[in-house]
Amino acid sequence: MNKRGTANLPLHGGHAPRWLFQRMVKLAGAISESILYEYGSDEFLRRISDPHWFQAFSCVLGFDWHSSGTTTTTCGALKTAINPEEHGIMVAGGKGRASRKTLDEIEMIGDSFSLTSPKIDELIFNSRISAKIDNSCIQDGYNLYHHSFIFTEKGEWAVIQQGLNTEDKYARRYHWLSELVEDPIDEPHKAIACDQQQLNTLNMTSHKSEDCRDISVDLICDNPEHLRTYFKSKDSSQTLLTDYFNSAEGPDQIDNQFKIPNFKDHNAQLHMPKHHPVLDMDLSSREFQVLKDAWEIQPQNYEELISLKGIGPKKIRALALISDLVYGSAPSWKDPVKYSFTHGGKDGFPYPVNREVYDNSIQTLKDALDEAKLNKKERYQAIKRLEKVIHS
């Protein structure tokens, strides 16, 4: 059974120095090309989407085992090292602004891979839905700032993306692999584990949230107008107790200076509303309009619902809470949330990178690949020298 989850990493400031990143690109290219030559692109995706393999790979490239840069810089090195035309693999997206270019890169390289228009549209959808799910359907306090979408000329894909928790200064990495995704909204991730779990994490992708997802769709399709009574509105000002006082004698019975009832008038009455909000959250009129717009579209399933414009974390959470409150279909609140180093880290811990050893590692891998291409019977014999080089 596949393990599933996420990885938490502390945020380390600064950037990988130029001399280190240049070597990371070379070593990442040598390792990737070796895997592609020996096992093919499908196996490359399986390895790169495996959180443990990716973590070890990042550390081999030059990062200490718990740095947040193991994600962003490693993906950046892969993107620089891998040539789509030569290797048949594209690493799209990246950190920050680069992530917003993902869809354009998928479309451009998809054409060069001679993928059909429906297949390219499918890749674009998977890029979007994976980001939407990890940013909205798994409410663990981490906001995505890195999104890498890796796909092959056959249309297979993997996602490596990372979110930031501004309060505890940790980053969390999410892995997807297309061959394991039977349903993008039901246990879609490839396994990871972590010692930094969050309490009360709304996980709408859990199989235990299936009924809650179905009811969320029903709540929208039945017209969300009737949901207003469950929320307070942040459009109005603070409601005061005096707002509910009324006098049969008219407004003169109210002290206008202090807005309190004149209790000398025994006809002053307190009228409380029939309904009051029962959920500790609010939705503005604009946010309710998003739900009304979704009702007009009549989504057929949860995947379609969360794909609609404006259906973000707050609306998803609101529907989940009402599903639990009214129908007793509770979502999962369990965090779906697992170390190695060889060449050292960019900050010198646990020990500084030895440039000579690093360069020897790169050259050894290149020699192994060249020998493999020349003589398959002796492929990768040179890799056996790698351990001697490192420990010499």
N, C-alpha and C positions, 0 to 999 in steps of 0.2 A: 504494500500500500504506500502511495506517495505521501511523504510528509509535506505539510503545508504551513505557511506562515510568513514572517517578515524578519528583517535584521535591524537591530538598533546599533548605531555607531556614534561616538562623541564627535562633535564638530571641532576640527582643528583648523585654525586660521592660516592665512598665507597661501602661497602657491608653490607647486613643485618647481625647483630651480631649472633653468633651461637645460643645463648639462644633464640633469637627471631625466627630464621629460624626453629629450632626444634619445637617450638610451632605452627608456621605456617603450618608445615607438619601435625601435629596432628589435628589442626582445619580444615585444608583443607580436610583431610581424613574424618573427622566426618561429615562435611557438604556434601561432595560428596557422601558418603555412604548413607546419609539420602535421598538425591535426587534420587539416583539410586534405593533405596529400595521402595520409595513412588511412583516415576514417571517413572523410567526406563531410559535406556541409551540414547534414542532419546531426551528426555526432558533435560537430562544433557547437551547434545551437543547444544541444542537450547539456554540454559541459558549461557553456557560458551562462546558461540559465540556472545551473545548479549553484545555490548560494555558497556551499562549502568550496566547490571547485573555483568559483569566481573569487572568493575571498583569498584562497591560496594563490591563485593566479595573480591577483593584485599585489600580494605581498612579495611574490617572486619578482615582480616588476619594480619593487622598491618602496613599498608602503608597509608601515607597521600594522599589526593585525587589527587594530581597533579604530583606525582613522576614517573619518567620513570621506576623505579623498580617495579611498579605495574604489569608490564608485565613479565619481565625476572624472578623475584624471585617467583612470584605467579605460573607461569608455572613450575618452578623448584620444588616448593613445591608440586604441583599436580603430577608431574612425580614421585616424591619420595613416595607420599602417596598412589597413585593408583596402585594396583597390577593387571596386566592384567589377570592372571589366576583366581583371585578371583572376580574381578569386571567386566570382559569382556570389558575393555576399555584400550587402550594404548595411552600414551602421548609420542610421539616420537619427537626427535630433541631437540632444546633449543637454547641457546645463543652461538655465536662464533663457536668453534670447535664442540660443541654438535650438531649444526644444520647440519653439514656435515655428521653426522651419521644417519640422518633421514631415508634415503632410505634403509640402511641395517637393521635398526630397524623395518621398515614397513615389509620388507620381512621376517625377523625372527619371529616376533610376528604374522604376517599374517598366517604363516604356523601353529603356535600353535593354532590359531583361526580356523584352518581348512578351510580357505578361498581358493577359487580356484586360479590357476595361473593367469587367465585373470583378476580376481578381484584384486589380489595383484598388477598386472601391472597397473591397473586402479588407484589404490591408489597412486602408485609411480608417475604416470603421473600427478595426481592432486596436489601432493606435489610440483613437479617441475614447473608446469604451474602457480600455484599460486605465487610462488616466482619470476618467470620470469615476470609475469604481473606486480606485485607490484614494481619490481625493474626497469623495462624497459618500459612498456606500460603506466604507470602512472609516468610521469616525474615531480615530485613535489620537487625534491632536497633532498630526503631522501633515503639513501642506507641501504638495509636490513642488520641487524646483528643478528637478532633473528628470528627463524622459528620453531614453534611448530605445529606438525601435530597430531591431536587427532582422533583416529578411534575406532570403536566398532567391536565386533565379528561378526556383521551383515554386516560390510563393509561401514557403514555410517561414515562421517568424518567432521571435522571442522579444520580450520587453524587460528592460532593467531600468527601474525608475526609483527616485529617492525623494523622501519628504523631510521637512524640517519642523521640529518642535521648538518654538522660540522660548518657551518657559524653561525646559530642562536642558536646552542646548544640545540635543541629540538629533541624529539623523536616522532615518529608517529606510531600508531598501526593500523593494518589491520585485519579485521575479515571476515572469510568465513564460510559458512555452506552448506553442500552438498545438502540438500533438497531444497535449494533456488537457486542453480546454474543450470540454464537451459542451459546457454552458458558461458563458462569460459572467453570469450573475450567481452561479452556484459553485463554490469551492474552486475558483479558477486558477489560483496561484500554485506555483511550484514551491516545494518545501523550503523553509528556513526555520531557524530557532533563535531565541534571544533571551537575555537575562533582564531585559528592561521592559517589563510588561506594564500596560496601562490598565487601570481599573475602569470598569463600566465603559468599555469600548463597544459602540454600536457596530455590529458586523452584519450587514444585510446580505453579504455573500455566503454566510454560513448556511449549510443545509437546514439547520434548525430554524432559520428565518424564512423558510419557504412559504408557510401559511401567511406570515406577516407580509411578505411581498405580494401575494395574491390579493390580500385584503386591501393593501395600499392602492392597487390598481382599481379595485371595486369602489373604493372611497372616491376616487377621482371620476370614474365613469358614472357614478350615481349623482353627480353634481356636488362639488365641494362647498357650496353655499351653506349647507347644514352643519359644516364643521366650525363655523365662526364661534359658536358658543363655547368651544373648548379652549379658546385662546383669549388673551387680552390684546388690545390693539395699542401699538406704540404711536399711532397717529394722534390719539387724543391725549390731553393733559392728565395729570394725576387726579384720580377720582377721590373726592373727599366725602366723609360721612355726611356733612351738611348738604351735599348735593341731593340727598335722598329725603330731606325734610320738606313737608308741604303743609300749608295752612288753609283751612277752609274759609278763613276770614280775608284771605288775599295777602299780597306781598307786604302790606303795612305791618303785619305781625312779625316780620323778620327784621332784625337789627342789621341794617345795611352796612354799618361800619365794620362789624365783626363777622357778618354772615352767619350768625347763630340764631336759632329760633327763640322767640320770646316765649319762654315757658310759663309766663303769667297767663298766656292764652291756652286754655286747656284743650283747644281744638287743634293745636299743632300736632302733626302726625309724622311718623317716620315710615317711609315706604321703601323697602329693600327690593332689589331686582329679583326676578324669578330665576335667572341664570347667572353664574359667575364662572370665570375661567378656572379650570382644574389642572391645566398643564403649566409647568413653570417655563413658559416661553411665549413669545409674541410673534405675530405676523402682521406686517403693514398691509395697507390696502393694495399697494403695488405687488407685494408678494402673494396676496390672495388672488390677484388678477392672473398671476402665472398659473395657479391651480385651475382657475376658470378657463384659461386658454387651453390647458391640457384636457379639460373636460370636453371642450368643443372638438378636439382631435380624436377623443375616444381611443386611447392606447390599448392595444390588444394584450400586452403583457408587460412585465416589469422592466424588461430590457428596453422596450420601446418607450416606456414612461420616463426612465432616467436619462434617456437620450435626448429628450425634449429640451429646448432652450429654456434656461431659467430654473430647471429642476435641480437644485443644488443641495448641499448638506442640510440646510434648515428645513426645507420642504420634505426631504426624505425622512428626517428625524421626526417631524411633526406627524406624518402619516404613520410611521412606525409606532409612535406613542399612542395615537388614537386606536390603532389596530389592537394594541395590548389592552388599553383602557376599556374600550367598548366591546370588543369581540373576544378578548382573552387570548389572542394570538400574539404571544410575546416574541420579539426578535432575539437574536443571540447578543449577549452583552460580554462575551468572552473575547479577549484580545487574541487574534489569530497569529500571534507571534511566536538564531542558534549561534576559527582563530588560527595563525600560522605566519611565520615571517622567515625570510632567508637573506635577502640583500640589505635589510635595514629600512629605516624610515627617513622621510624628507627632513624631519626635525632632529635627526640624530638619535632617536630612541626607537627601539631598545638599544640600537647601536648604529653608528653612521654607515652609510653606504660605502663599500670599497669599490672604487671605480675600476681598478684593474681586474678584480674578480668578476665584476659585472660585465666588462667587455669580453672577458674570456668565455663567460656563459653564452653571450650572444654569438660569438664566433663558433663555439662548439656546436650550437644548434644549427647554425648555417652549414657547417661542415657535414653534420649528420644528414641534413636534408639533401645536400648536393650528392653525397655518397648514395643515399637512397634512390635518387633519381637515376644515377648511373648504373647501380647494381642492386636490384630488389632483394637479392639473396643476402646482401650485407646491410640492408637498410637499418638505420639508427644504431649501428654499432658504435658510432662516434659518441652517442649520448652517454655511453657507459663511462666516458672519460670525464663527464661533467662533475660527478661526485669527487673525483680525484682533484680536479681543478679547484673546486670550492673549498676543500679541506686541506689543500696544500699550503 
